[in-house]
Amino acid sequence: MNYGYVKVAAAIPGVKVADCQYNALQIIQQMKEADSKGVEIIIFPELSITAYTCGDLFSQQLLLDEALAALLKVTDASRQNQLVSIIGIPVEINGALLNCAAVIQNGRILGIVPKIYLPNYKEFYEMRWFASGKHYQTTISLGEQKNIPVSPYLIFETGQYRFGIEICEDMWAPIPPSSQLALEGADIIFNMSADNEGTGKHNYVRSLISQQSARCLAGYVFSSCGFGESTTDLVFAGNGLIYENGTLLAESERFSLEPQLVISEIDVERIRNERRVNTTFATCRNFNRTTVYQNIRINDTCHETMELTRYIEPHPFVPGGKELDQRCEEIFSIQVSGLAKRLMHTHCKTAVIGISGGLDSTLALLVATRTFDKLRLDRKGIIGITMPGFGTTDRTYNNAIHLMQSLGITIREISIKDACIQHFSDIGHDINQHDVTYENGQARERTQILMDVANQMNGMVVGTGDLSELALGWATYNGDHMSMYAVNTSIPKTLVKHLVTWVANNDVDNDSRTTLLDIVDTPISPELIPADEHGNIKQKTEDLVGPYELHDFFLYQFFRFGFRPAKIYYLAQIAFKGTYDDETIKKWLKTFCRRFFAQQFKRSCLPDGPKVGSVVLSPRGDWRMPSDASSSMWVNECENL
């Protein structure tokens, strides 16, 4: 099963100017190589049969005849496989010469797409040789094949995907043909080009393709001329680029003297899901249906097995390199702005936070201190309350105290032990029975303290729970589940530690930094079960519900793209190869599906909190799910993996 992936290639063959037979052999060789690697669709550069830089030789009948003969040779060679090939060729129709893309498969020319927009400026003078294909909607005969459709309004389709073609300058138009092709259902856009190199131009082209693929919610495969083109005035570096919805998947080596084949996989299922949930896309389609497009059916191209070459990010919420610092700064600023507005609106004098010495409460405290600084409020207005219980360890307790001291906030210590003992006695619960009542009773006692102190101090309770906990329902209902403003509500657990680390390295003094870095290294735990005989944390969250890096991966794929468990499992096997075995992934994926559905009732009544990314579970915004939806289909698919 290919899970919606289509393997595509941007080819950059070696060429000789005006040597059509040589160029045909190079194209055939790359077609064979692509097929051996499981490619389904391959595109070659603009006018790849003749080379782009033939100039006035395009007016020579011999060149045009040889180009046709070479195309027929390539077409005949295509009988050996299911590969769809898109070849650049000049085509004469009724006395006009068109710059075209010929689509071939299984020994047949399926259609010819002419270029619409012809440059006639600076170094490009295509209007000297070619006519625009905008109004050409006809059929022609080439060799023994008759009734070949010629039109810029062709969409090629199998049962699994649809694609359209634009040529070079078409992409630079204010409204590129690819925009309408996408609106008419093309999942992938192929562009054969002849962009010469110039200082700064490469980055501009990349930006243009990225934006167009994002705007069209499409895959975009770009192949531009390379080594072998005439260098009389211009140099062509051989740009092969593959994008998906704005993201670069693969690219060629620029200025290579050797032929190249740039391969990746376009996720058509993801593209269609993006379009389905983006109502602007559908609305735009209804407003812009001015041209009738012709659908060309092509044979199925899927190989029995497909090996993904594209990278699957195991931590989709956490960018790499310098972008991580930028992301952390931006997210932290969003959190601070959200809390600042709420404090100003409610005229609260204080912010009350339960400080456990764990990651989530630490991040909430850091947000509060930055917010008070921004509002020019005394940090003493932040009431940090540590509430030791039966499972509190020295490490977390000491970190909580040290952090509050170094940040200069008001510290209160209120033990919950006596209150919980009294409560368990009141309800007739054996204190030695460490069950859900024992754990949740402590969590609710802590929340009651925070709420009452907030009333006492004319303040608000700042929530500490994060996105990953909400997805799994790993929170006590009306306990740590509740607050007056939840600053971490859309921060996944895998990102929390990076945010805390970023603040430690950029925004605090040395004493605070030391404590913060130790908190980052502390095992994640609610500390509701007594410590072991050595005083260490006994109750580790990830031992109970599974690794958060897996659950965050599952959440991202499930929520962001609507993928089914089988595809999530397939991607997780690739992303976490060497880290988790298949059975471990399957086990926790089933846990995720079961808990995500069963715990929706906790998300249906969440406190307010700022959205920071594309995955948010607020019932007022991004996720509106019935609390009693059945999980049986998802869990059953997990069991049958």
BELSULKA-V490653 format. One record per helix or strand. SS is the DSSP state (h for helix, s for strand). FROM is the first residue (numbers start at 1). TO is the last residue. If there is no record, write none. Layout:
# BELSULKA-V490653
ss=(SS SS)
from=(FROM FROM)
to=(TO TO)
This chain:
# BELSULKA-V490653
ss=(s h s h h s s s s s h s s s s h h s h s s s s h h s h s h h s h s h h s h s h h h h h h h h)
from=(5 20 41 52 61 84 96 108 120 124 126 137 145 154 162 168 177 188 201 219 240 247 260 268 279 294 322 350 359 379 382 394 410 417 436 459 467 485 493 510 541 548 565 582 600 632)
to=(12 36 43 59 80 93 105 114 121 125 128 142 151 157 167 172 183 193 215 224 244 251 267 277 287 297 346 354 374 381 386 407 413 427 456 463 472 486 506 520 545 561 575 598 603 639)
